[in-house]
Amino acid sequence: MTEFDFMTRIDRSKTNAIKTKAQEDEQDLIPLWIADMDFVAFPELQETAHSYADQQIYGYTYAAHTLFDAIQYWEEKQHHYTFDKEAIILVEGVVPAIGLAIQSFTQKNDGILINSPAYPPFARTIELNERKLFRSPLIEKEGLYFFDFVEMEDLFKSGQIKLYILCSPHNPGGRVWTKDELFKIGKLCQKYHVLLIADEIHQDLIWDGTEQHSFNTLSPEFKNFAIIISSATKTFNLAGTKCAFAIIENLDLRKKYLHQRLVNNQHEINSLGLMMTETAFRYGTPWLSALKAQIQINLSYLMAELTHKTAIKIMKPQGTYLVWLDFSSYGLTDTQLHQILIKDAKVMLNKGSSFGVEGELHARLNLASPYETIKTGVDRLVNTFGK
């Protein structure tokens, strides 16, 4: 395997990185929060960025047909999902793509369902578009999240739900849904005529022999009501280049989505993002394998230290490089918890409460940093919350 650099600690403080902004006030703070990586990009990505700079003219561009080939290649090779090239619709990000779906397929005051805790932009996007937000809390059992199928079917049966947003794998819990779970979700949506949006942006980051199933691979019938949304940005740390894609196989749904994209003037995609996405999918497999090995090293250290030396409960992720931590054993308020994390531990994590009320007294930790950074952050948690 080619050796890649997962050890160098890049100073991002002078790059306007959101992740390090808080360090302007607390310089000793270790940022282990927002879901981007602190790893050096692999050589081909760096070369692509340089080649873009070397063009010297940075005007309007269009997507090369080879980008669509690369997306098809990646989805088939990594996830056994095949589809026509025409089904691919480019958007500048997964969250904007979800917003487009909400605008394309629902009206004001229509009900949209998410499972909670949920990635915060889901709820925000629903509410800002003046749709009615419904939450079905996930059930925690034996250190994993599970769907509450009874509650979900009751909500579908009520007729209030027009669209359901599935996070697969789940953020923040790291749950990789089984084939049976996803199939049951699909059958419920089919039975009650609910459109489904599958956010599969974390689909390449799977652990412990768990198998990720792209939703549309489960049944040909599901393609009639499901929109798959994904991107190379999470897997290859390209969030700043702004390129994602929706896969819509149903022609009527695709036409509505394309129309709304044009209404919003969202049809022009970042030029560098187009190039970087193609490079990532064409040349990124060896780097991804090495990345996953490094994330596992980081996760193993965190699990060993926090499990044996603190009362923090860890939801061990089956997928994603994010870890959901439960601090409820400490008798703190949510405000006290996050003050202690910042002021005492000097570790910045995502507030669990931002993912919904189910996330109170929780925090989300990002493992995608060099080992020494993770070790320092975990050691600070141990020193602050140690038994």
VEXDREN-2710 file (C-alpha; in Angstrom, 1 decimal):
% VEXDREN-2710
k/r/px/py/pz
1/MET/0.0/0.0/0.0
2/THR/1.2/3.5/-0.8
3/GLU/2.2/5.4/2.3
4/PHE/0.2/8.6/2.9
5/ASP/0.7/11.3/5.4
6/PHE/-1.7/11.1/8.4
7/MET/0.8/12.4/10.9
8/THR/1.6/16.0/9.8
9/ARG/-0.4/18.6/11.9
10/ILE/-1.3/21.4/9.6
11/ASP/-1.8/24.8/11.1
12/ARG/-5.2/25.8/9.8
13/SER/-5.6/28.9/12.0
14/LYS/-4.7/31.3/9.2
15/THR/-6.9/29.7/6.6
16/ASN/-10.3/30.9/7.8
17/ALA/-11.1/27.3/8.7
18/ILE/-14.4/27.2/10.7
19/LYS/-12.9/24.3/12.7
20/THR/-10.2/26.5/14.2
21/LYS/-12.1/29.8/14.6
22/ALA/-12.7/29.3/18.3
23/GLN/-8.9/29.1/18.8
24/GLU/-8.8/32.8/18.2
25/ASP/-10.1/33.3/21.7
26/GLU/-8.8/30.0/23.3
27/GLN/-5.5/29.2/21.7
28/ASP/-5.0/26.0/23.7
29/LEU/-8.3/24.6/22.6
30/ILE/-8.2/21.4/20.6
31/PRO/-10.9/21.4/17.9
32/LEU/-12.5/17.9/17.5
33/TRP/-15.8/19.1/16.3
34/ILE/-17.0/20.1/12.8
35/ALA/-17.0/17.1/10.4
36/ASP/-14.0/17.8/8.3
37/MET/-10.5/16.2/8.5
38/ASP/-7.1/17.5/9.6
39/PHE/-5.3/15.2/7.2
40/VAL/-3.1/16.1/4.2
41/ALA/-4.9/15.6/0.9
42/PHE/-3.4/12.8/-1.2
43/PRO/-1.1/13.8/-4.0
44/GLU/-3.5/13.6/-7.0
45/LEU/-5.9/16.0/-5.2
46/GLN/-3.1/18.4/-4.6
47/GLU/-2.0/18.2/-8.2
48/THR/-5.6/18.9/-9.3
49/ALA/-5.8/22.0/-7.2
50/HIS/-2.5/23.2/-8.7
51/SER/-3.7/22.5/-12.2
52/TYR/-6.8/24.6/-11.6
53/ALA/-4.6/27.4/-10.3
54/ASP/-2.4/27.1/-13.3
55/GLN/-5.3/27.8/-15.7
56/GLN/-4.9/31.5/-14.9
57/ILE/-8.5/32.2/-16.0
58/TYR/-11.3/31.2/-13.6
59/GLY/-14.5/31.8/-15.5
60/TYR/-17.6/29.7/-16.1
61/THR/-17.2/26.0/-16.5
62/TYR/-19.4/22.9/-17.1
63/ALA/-19.1/19.4/-15.8
64/ALA/-17.1/17.1/-18.0
65/HIS/-18.7/13.8/-19.0
66/THR/-15.8/12.0/-17.4
67/LEU/-17.1/13.3/-14.0
68/PHE/-20.4/11.5/-14.4
69/ASP/-18.4/8.4/-15.5
70/ALA/-16.4/8.7/-12.2
71/ILE/-19.5/9.0/-10.1
72/GLN/-21.0/5.9/-11.8
73/TYR/-17.8/4.0/-11.4
74/TRP/-17.5/4.8/-7.7
75/GLU/-21.1/4.0/-6.8
76/GLU/-20.9/0.7/-8.7
77/LYS/-17.5/-0.4/-7.4
78/GLN/-17.9/0.7/-3.8
79/HIS/-21.7/0.3/-3.3
80/HIS/-22.9/-2.1/-6.1
81/TYR/-25.3/0.6/-7.3
82/THR/-25.7/1.0/-11.0
83/PHE/-27.9/3.7/-12.7
84/ASP/-28.0/5.7/-15.9
85/LYS/-25.8/8.8/-16.2
86/GLU/-29.0/10.9/-16.8
87/ALA/-30.0/10.1/-13.2
88/ILE/-27.1/12.2/-11.8
89/ILE/-27.9/15.8/-10.8
90/LEU/-25.1/18.0/-9.5
91/VAL/-25.7/20.4/-6.6
92/GLU/-23.2/22.4/-4.6
93/GLY/-23.7/20.4/-1.4
94/VAL/-25.7/17.7/0.4
95/VAL/-27.6/20.2/2.6
96/PRO/-28.6/22.4/-0.4
97/ALA/-29.6/19.2/-2.3
98/ILE/-31.9/18.3/0.6
99/GLY/-33.3/21.8/0.5
100/LEU/-34.0/21.5/-3.2
101/ALA/-35.8/18.2/-2.6
102/ILE/-38.0/19.8/0.1
103/GLN/-38.9/22.6/-2.3
104/SER/-39.4/20.3/-5.3
105/PHE/-41.7/17.7/-3.7
106/THR/-43.5/19.4/-0.8
107/GLN/-45.6/22.5/-0.1
108/LYS/-45.7/24.9/2.9
109/ASN/-47.0/23.2/6.0
110/ASP/-46.5/19.7/4.7
111/GLY/-45.1/17.3/7.2
112/ILE/-41.5/16.1/7.0
113/LEU/-40.1/13.4/9.3
114/ILE/-36.6/12.9/10.6
115/ASN/-35.1/10.6/13.3
116/SER/-33.7/12.3/16.3
117/PRO/-31.0/12.9/17.3
118/ALA/-30.4/14.3/13.8
119/TYR/-27.8/16.3/11.9
120/PRO/-28.8/19.9/12.8
121/PRO/-29.3/21.2/9.2
122/PHE/-32.1/18.7/8.6
123/ALA/-34.4/20.4/11.1
124/ARG/-33.2/23.9/10.2
125/THR/-33.9/23.4/6.5
126/ILE/-37.3/22.0/7.1
127/GLU/-38.4/24.8/9.3
128/LEU/-36.9/27.6/7.2
129/ASN/-38.8/26.3/4.3
130/GLU/-42.0/26.6/6.4
131/ARG/-42.7/22.8/6.5
132/LYS/-43.9/21.0/9.6
133/LEU/-41.1/19.2/11.4
134/PHE/-41.8/15.8/12.8
135/ARG/-39.2/13.9/14.9
136/SER/-39.2/10.1/15.6
137/PRO/-36.6/9.6/18.3
138/LEU/-34.3/6.6/17.8
139/ILE/-34.3/4.0/20.5
140/GLU/-30.9/3.3/22.2
141/LYS/-30.4/-0.3/22.9
142/GLU/-27.1/-2.1/23.8
143/GLY/-25.0/0.8/22.7
144/LEU/-26.7/1.3/19.3
145/TYR/-29.6/3.3/17.9
146/PHE/-32.6/1.6/16.4
147/PHE/-35.7/2.8/14.5
148/ASP/-39.0/3.0/16.4
149/PHE/-41.0/1.4/13.6
150/VAL/-44.2/1.5/15.5
151/GLU/-44.1/5.2/16.0
152/MET/-42.9/5.8/12.4
153/GLU/-45.8/3.8/11.0
154/ASP/-48.3/5.7/13.2
155/LEU/-46.9/9.0/11.8
156/PHE/-47.0/7.7/8.2
157/LYS/-50.5/6.3/8.8
158/SER/-51.8/9.7/10.0
159/GLY/-51.3/11.1/6.5
160/GLN/-49.3/14.1/7.7
161/ILE/-45.9/13.0/6.5
162/LYS/-45.1/13.8/2.8
163/LEU/-41.4/13.3/2.9
164/TYR/-38.9/11.4/5.1
165/ILE/-35.2/12.2/5.4
166/LEU/-33.0/9.1/6.1
167/CYS/-29.5/9.6/7.4
168/SER/-27.6/6.5/6.3
169/PRO/-25.1/6.0/7.9
170/HIS/-26.5/7.9/10.8
171/ASN/-25.0/11.1/12.0
172/PRO/-24.3/11.5/15.0
173/GLY/-24.7/7.9/16.2
174/GLY/-22.6/6.2/13.6
175/ARG/-25.2/3.5/13.0
176/VAL/-25.0/1.6/9.7
177/TRP/-28.5/0.4/9.1
178/THR/-29.0/-3.2/8.2
179/LYS/-30.5/-4.4/4.9
180/ASP/-33.6/-5.6/6.8
181/GLU/-34.1/-2.2/8.5
182/LEU/-33.7/-0.2/5.3
183/PHE/-36.1/-2.6/3.5
184/LYS/-38.7/-2.1/6.2
185/ILE/-38.3/1.7/5.9
186/GLY/-38.8/1.4/2.1
187/LYS/-41.9/-0.7/2.4
188/LEU/-43.4/1.8/4.9
189/CYS/-42.7/4.7/2.6
190/GLN/-44.1/2.8/-0.4
191/LYS/-47.3/1.8/1.6
192/TYR/-48.1/5.3/2.7
193/HIS/-46.9/7.2/-0.4
194/VAL/-44.1/9.0/1.4
195/LEU/-41.1/10.3/-0.6
196/LEU/-37.7/9.4/0.8
197/ILE/-34.5/11.4/0.7
198/ALA/-31.4/9.2/1.6
199/ASP/-28.4/11.2/2.8
200/GLU/-25.6/8.8/2.1
201/ILE/-22.6/11.1/2.4
202/HIS/-20.9/8.9/5.0
203/GLN/-21.3/5.7/3.0
204/ASP/-17.6/5.1/2.3
205/LEU/-16.6/5.2/6.0
206/ILE/-17.7/1.9/7.4
207/TRP/-16.1/-0.2/10.2
208/ASP/-16.0/-3.6/11.9
209/GLY/-17.0/-5.6/8.8
210/THR/-20.4/-3.8/8.8
211/GLU/-22.0/-3.5/5.3
212/GLN/-23.5/-0.3/4.0
213/HIS/-26.4/-0.7/1.6
214/SER/-27.3/2.2/-0.7
215/PHE/-31.1/2.5/-0.4
216/ASN/-31.9/2.1/-4.1
217/THR/-30.1/-1.3/-4.3
218/LEU/-32.6/-2.9/-2.0
219/SER/-35.5/-3.0/-4.4
220/PRO/-36.2/-1.7/-8.0
221/GLU/-39.5/-0.5/-6.7
222/PHE/-37.8/1.9/-4.3
223/LYS/-36.3/3.9/-7.2
224/ASN/-39.8/5.3/-7.9
225/PHE/-40.0/7.3/-4.6
226/ALA/-36.4/7.6/-3.4
227/ILE/-33.7/10.3/-4.0
228/ILE/-30.1/9.4/-3.1
229/ILE/-27.8/12.3/-2.1
230/SER/-24.1/11.9/-1.7
231/SER/-20.7/13.5/-2.3
232/ALA/-17.0/12.9/-2.3
233/THR/-16.6/15.8/0.1
234/LYS/-16.9/13.8/3.4
235/THR/-14.8/10.8/2.3
236/PHE/-12.0/12.9/0.8
237/ASN/-12.3/16.1/2.9
238/LEU/-13.4/18.4/0.1
239/ALA/-16.2/20.3/1.8
240/GLY/-14.8/23.7/0.8
241/THR/-14.9/22.8/-2.9
242/LYS/-18.7/22.5/-3.0
243/CYS/-19.8/19.7/-5.1
244/ALA/-22.4/17.0/-4.4
245/PHE/-24.9/15.0/-6.4
246/ALA/-28.4/13.6/-6.3
247/ILE/-29.3/10.3/-8.0
248/ILE/-33.0/10.4/-9.1
249/GLU/-34.0/7.5/-11.3
250/ASN/-37.7/8.3/-11.5
251/LEU/-38.1/10.6/-14.5
252/ASP/-41.0/12.7/-13.1
253/LEU/-39.2/13.3/-9.9
254/ARG/-36.0/14.2/-11.8
255/LYS/-37.8/16.8/-13.9
256/LYS/-39.3/18.5/-10.8
257/TYR/-35.9/18.6/-9.1
258/LEU/-34.2/20.0/-12.2
259/HIS/-36.8/22.6/-12.5
260/GLN/-36.4/23.7/-8.9
261/ARG/-32.7/23.8/-9.3
262/LEU/-33.1/26.2/-12.2
263/VAL/-35.6/28.3/-10.3
264/ASN/-33.1/28.6/-7.5
265/ASN/-30.2/29.2/-9.9
266/GLN/-28.3/26.3/-8.3
267/HIS/-27.2/24.7/-11.6
268/GLU/-23.7/26.2/-11.6
269/ILE/-21.3/24.2/-9.6
270/ASN/-17.9/25.3/-8.2
271/SER/-15.3/24.6/-10.9
272/LEU/-12.7/23.3/-8.6
273/GLY/-15.3/21.0/-6.9
274/LEU/-16.1/19.4/-10.3
275/MET/-12.4/18.6/-10.8
276/MET/-11.7/17.5/-7.3
277/THR/-14.7/15.2/-7.2
278/GLU/-13.6/13.4/-10.3
279/THR/-10.0/13.0/-9.1
280/ALA/-11.2/11.7/-5.7
281/PHE/-13.4/9.0/-7.2
282/ARG/-10.8/8.0/-9.8
283/TYR/-7.7/7.8/-7.7
284/GLY/-8.8/7.9/-4.0
285/THR/-9.3/4.2/-3.2
286/PRO/-5.8/3.5/-1.8
287/TRP/-5.9/6.7/0.3
288/LEU/-9.3/5.7/1.6
289/SER/-8.0/2.3/2.7
290/ALA/-5.1/4.0/4.6
291/LEU/-7.5/6.6/6.1
292/LYS/-9.8/3.9/7.5
293/ALA/-6.8/2.2/9.1
294/GLN/-5.8/5.5/10.8
295/ILE/-9.3/6.2/12.0
296/GLN/-9.4/2.8/13.6
297/ILE/-6.2/3.5/15.4
298/ASN/-7.6/6.7/16.7
299/LEU/-10.9/5.0/17.7
300/SER/-9.2/2.2/19.5
301/TYR/-7.3/4.7/21.7
302/LEU/-10.4/6.6/22.5
303/MET/-12.4/3.5/23.4
304/ALA/-9.7/2.1/25.6
305/GLU/-9.0/5.3/27.5
306/LEU/-12.6/6.6/28.0
307/THR/-14.1/3.2/28.7
308/HIS/-11.7/2.3/31.5
309/LYS/-10.8/5.7/32.9
310/THR/-14.1/7.7/32.8
311/ALA/-17.8/7.4/33.2
312/ILE/-18.4/8.7/29.6
313/LYS/-20.6/6.3/27.7
314/ILE/-19.5/5.8/24.1
315/MET/-21.7/4.8/21.2
316/LYS/-19.1/2.9/19.2
317/PRO/-19.6/3.9/15.5
318/GLN/-20.3/1.3/12.9
319/GLY/-19.7/4.1/10.3
320/THR/-18.5/7.7/10.0
321/TYR/-15.5/9.2/11.8
322/LEU/-17.7/10.7/14.4
323/VAL/-18.2/9.4/18.0
324/TRP/-21.3/10.1/20.1
325/LEU/-20.4/10.6/23.8
326/ASP/-22.9/10.5/26.7
327/PHE/-21.9/12.5/29.8
328/SER/-25.2/11.9/31.6
329/SER/-23.5/10.1/34.5
330/TYR/-21.9/13.2/35.8
331/GLY/-25.0/15.0/37.2
332/LEU/-24.3/18.2/35.1
333/THR/-26.7/20.4/33.2
334/ASP/-26.1/20.7/29.5
335/THR/-24.7/24.2/29.9
336/GLN/-22.3/23.1/32.6
337/LEU/-21.1/20.2/30.5
338/HIS/-20.1/22.3/27.6
339/GLN/-18.5/25.0/29.8
340/ILE/-16.4/22.3/31.4
341/LEU/-15.4/20.9/28.0
342/ILE/-14.2/24.3/26.8
343/LYS/-12.8/25.9/29.9
344/ASP/-11.5/22.9/31.8
345/ALA/-10.8/20.1/29.3
346/LYS/-10.1/22.6/26.5
347/VAL/-11.5/20.3/24.0
348/MET/-14.2/21.6/21.5
349/LEU/-16.8/19.1/20.6
350/ASN/-20.2/19.5/18.8
351/LYS/-23.0/20.1/21.4
352/GLY/-25.3/17.1/21.5
353/SER/-28.3/19.4/22.2
354/SER/-27.9/20.9/18.7
355/PHE/-29.0/17.5/17.3
356/GLY/-32.3/17.6/19.2
357/VAL/-33.4/17.2/22.8
358/GLU/-32.3/13.6/22.7
359/GLY/-28.8/14.9/22.4
360/GLU/-28.7/16.8/25.7
361/LEU/-25.7/15.8/27.9
362/HIS/-24.1/14.4/24.8
363/ALA/-21.3/15.6/22.5
364/ARG/-20.0/14.5/19.1
365/LEU/-16.2/14.0/18.7
366/ASN/-14.4/14.0/15.4
367/LEU/-11.7/11.3/15.0
368/ALA/-10.3/12.6/11.7
369/SER/-7.1/14.2/13.0
370/PRO/-3.5/13.0/13.4
371/TYR/-3.1/10.5/16.3
372/GLU/-1.2/12.9/18.5
373/THR/-4.1/15.4/18.3
374/ILE/-6.6/12.7/19.2
375/LYS/-4.4/11.4/22.0
376/THR/-4.0/14.9/23.5
377/GLY/-7.7/15.5/23.3
378/VAL/-8.7/12.2/24.8
379/ASP/-6.1/12.6/27.5
380/ARG/-7.6/15.9/28.4
381/LEU/-11.1/14.3/28.6
382/VAL/-9.7/11.6/30.9
383/ASN/-8.0/14.2/33.2
384/THR/-11.2/16.2/33.4
385/PHE/-13.8/13.5/33.6
386/GLY/-11.7/10.6/35.1
387/LYS/-13.2/8.3/37.6
END
